[in-house]
């Protein structure tokens, strides 16, 4: 059918993320028409220099940051924080992969976000989640593969644990970011409230392994 607007036309998303899971998830929402504004530090997101690429931009960065606009803010400065607050006031969703302590220090924890925009939707991505013994502990895709047990069921029977060849934890989390955003937008539309959603790399892998049995 012609003449239809993109599904997320009119939705603005502020991305405070780096590397894979958050940027990839945000790019999916941008593909569906959302206005995604990626916030980078003055030195640039570290993903720009990861892996092969050209002209100072890696294939990883370009692939995970399509369908976005970009702004550079120094969030260590008060001016940068104020600019970010102005952006948040115009946004529907904020997506981050900061540790809880960093989120609070920068004034982008959920308690502060709702002061700026009462019906804001916040999606936080971490390796081990927002609660529990490992909450706030740093980690990356391979550490989630290890702690979730995925490495233990991969490879030859009787052999050593083996990492999956692709960033499967990041990819799973990226899809969950997009899913969480869509559900939260529907809740806001039907019930008038925002919310804080948590996506963890480890939990995503545990979920996809629910039907796996070692024989």
MOZIUR-V321736 format. One line per field, one symbol per residue. ss: DSSP state (~ for helix, > for strand, _ for the rest). psi: psi as a letter, one per 30 degrees, with the letter a starting at -180 (. if undefined). burial: 1 if it has 16 or more other ideal C-beta (glycine too) atoms within 10 Angstrom, else 0. Layout:
ss->???
psi->???
burial->???
This chain:
ss->___________>>>>>____~~~~~~~~~~~___>>>>>>_____~~~~___>>__>>~~~~~~____>>>>_____~~~~~~~~~~~~___>>>>___~~~~~~____~~~~~~~____>>>>>>______________~~~~~~~~_~~~~______________~~~~~~~~~~~~~~~~~~~~~~~~____>>>>>~~~~~~~~_______
psi->klfklkegkfkkkkkillcdeeeeeeeeeefgfkjkjkklleflkfffgkalalhgkleeeeefglhllkkkkjffleeeeeeeeeeefglekkklhlleeeeeefggleeeefeejegkkkjkkleglfllegkfkllaeeeeeefffeffgkakkfalkkkkflieeeeeeeeeeeeeeeeeeeeeeffgkaljkkkkeeeeeeefgfgkkk.
burial->00000001001111111111111111111111011111110000101100000000010110011001000010100001101110110011111111100010011111011101100111111111100000010010111111111110010000000001001111111111110110011001000001111111111110000000000
